[in-house]
Amino acid sequence: MASLSQAKTYGGVGSILILLSPAPYVGWLLAISGFILTLLAVKNISDWFKDSSILNNMVISIVVAIAGILVGTFILLGSFFRFMGINGLTFADFGNNFNPSTVPTGDWIGLVTWAIAGIALTWILLTVSGVFLRRGYSKIGTDLNVGLFGTAGLLFLIGAATTIILVGFLILPIAIILLVVAFFSINENAPSLAQPTMTIQSG
């Protein structure tokens, strides 16, 4: 059964775990656990208000972000390994035998072009992901009357859009911190918008 108390706990703890994701060795595990808990929190809120658009926006945001990272990584690695295979080079002897002056100019241009394409595609998809993330958190902030959700959502979007100039990597942690505060600011007794209102009939 949907519960704002669970959403408060899951979301707050999950956001803290995401914030700790840079930790060495276990950071990836903390990040995954945090994303799962945060998604559970969003699901609880979505069920509480019986508004599927909240969860849908979050799911779309996550799927688009993962797709952007995977596609961008595939393009970058693919172009790099293809470049290293020029003139019979292999990854093992690349460091010892590679002479940049022997590589045709066109191959350098191809490598740079594909690298830019991979970075650009990743940036576009991450920005699209930020749009859906902002929609979801803005709706949560409106329904729960916790404005920090909307602010965090806006910073997530700005952060995603400015990662290409590295500024976003400074903004995103701030967004996560605001999200922690927002989740722990949830009023557990907030009425569900789906609950019917009582009317007084005169006799």
Secondary structure in CASP SS format (residue, H / E / C, confidence):
PFRMAT SS
TARGET T0000
AUTHOR 0000-0000-0000
METHOD secondary structure of the structure
MODEL  1
M C 1.00
A C 1.00
S C 1.00
L H 1.00
S H 1.00
Q H 1.00
A H 1.00
K H 1.00
T H 1.00
Y H 1.00
G H 1.00
G H 1.00
V H 1.00
G H 1.00
S H 1.00
I H 1.00
L H 1.00
I H 1.00
L H 1.00
L C 1.00
S C 1.00
P C 1.00
A C 1.00
P C 1.00
Y C 1.00
V C 1.00
G H 1.00
W H 1.00
L H 1.00
L H 1.00
A H 1.00
I H 1.00
S H 1.00
G H 1.00
F H 1.00
I H 1.00
L H 1.00
T H 1.00
L H 1.00
L H 1.00
A H 1.00
V H 1.00
K H 1.00
N H 1.00
I H 1.00
S H 1.00
D H 1.00
W H 1.00
F C 1.00
K C 1.00
D C 1.00
S H 1.00
S H 1.00
I H 1.00
L H 1.00
N H 1.00
N H 1.00
M H 1.00
V H 1.00
I H 1.00
S H 1.00
I H 1.00
V H 1.00
V H 1.00
A H 1.00
I H 1.00
A H 1.00
G H 1.00
I H 1.00
L H 1.00
V H 1.00
G H 1.00
T H 1.00
F H 1.00
I H 1.00
L H 1.00
L H 1.00
G H 1.00
S H 1.00
F H 1.00
F H 1.00
R H 1.00
F H 1.00
M H 1.00
G C 1.00
I H 1.00
N H 1.00
G H 1.00
L C 1.00
T C 1.00
F C 1.00
A C 1.00
D C 1.00
F H 1.00
G H 1.00
N H 1.00
N H 1.00
F C 1.00
N C 1.00
P H 1.00
S H 1.00
T H 1.00
V C 1.00
P C 1.00
T H 1.00
G H 1.00
D H 1.00
W H 1.00
I H 1.00
G H 1.00
L H 1.00
V H 1.00
T H 1.00
W H 1.00
A H 1.00
I H 1.00
A H 1.00
G H 1.00
I H 1.00
A H 1.00
L H 1.00
T H 1.00
W H 1.00
I H 1.00
L H 1.00
L H 1.00
T H 1.00
V H 1.00
S H 1.00
G H 1.00
V H 1.00
F H 1.00
L H 1.00
R H 1.00
R H 1.00
G H 1.00
Y H 1.00
S H 1.00
K H 1.00
I H 1.00
G H 1.00
T H 1.00
D H 1.00
L H 1.00
N C 1.00
V C 1.00
G H 1.00
L H 1.00
F H 1.00
G H 1.00
T H 1.00
A H 1.00
G H 1.00
L H 1.00
L H 1.00
F H 1.00
L H 1.00
I H 1.00
G H 1.00
A H 1.00
A H 1.00
T C 1.00
T H 1.00
I H 1.00
I H 1.00
L C 1.00
V C 1.00
G H 1.00
F H 1.00
L H 1.00
I H 1.00
L H 1.00
P H 1.00
I H 1.00
A H 1.00
I H 1.00
I H 1.00
L H 1.00
L H 1.00
V H 1.00
V H 1.00
A H 1.00
F H 1.00
F H 1.00
S C 1.00
I C 1.00
N C 1.00
E C 1.00
N C 1.00
A C 1.00
P C 1.00
S C 1.00
L C 1.00
A C 1.00
Q C 1.00
P C 1.00
T C 1.00
M C 1.00
T C 1.00
I C 1.00
Q C 1.00
S C 1.00
G C 1.00
END
